[in-house]
Amino acid sequence: MADNNNLQETFDKLKQKRDELKVKLNLGKMEARDAWEDVEKNFQELETKMKGLRQQGQSEADRMKEDIRLLMSDIRDGFERVRNRT
């Protein structure tokens, strides 16, 4: 259960960064928008997986967690790329 809480906390932090960057993008550069579109696709996939994780049994959830962690890492890196371009 603690592992799920950790994933949820990371998801919540990513969601907050996402919201902050959306505001910045309204004033940002075109290259940042291109990077944003890539990250946004990954975030949508993450959101779907997080919803699915809550609906799965424990064994299936355990298999999904590594994919979710990797996707979170990709999104975090993508947010940094966007931040550096704004």
Buried (B, 14 or more C-beta within 10 A) or exposed (E): EEEEEEBEEBBEEBBEBBEEBEEBBEEBEEEBBEBBEBBBEBBEBBBEBBEEBEEEEEEEBEEBBEEBEEBBEBBBEBBEBBBEBB
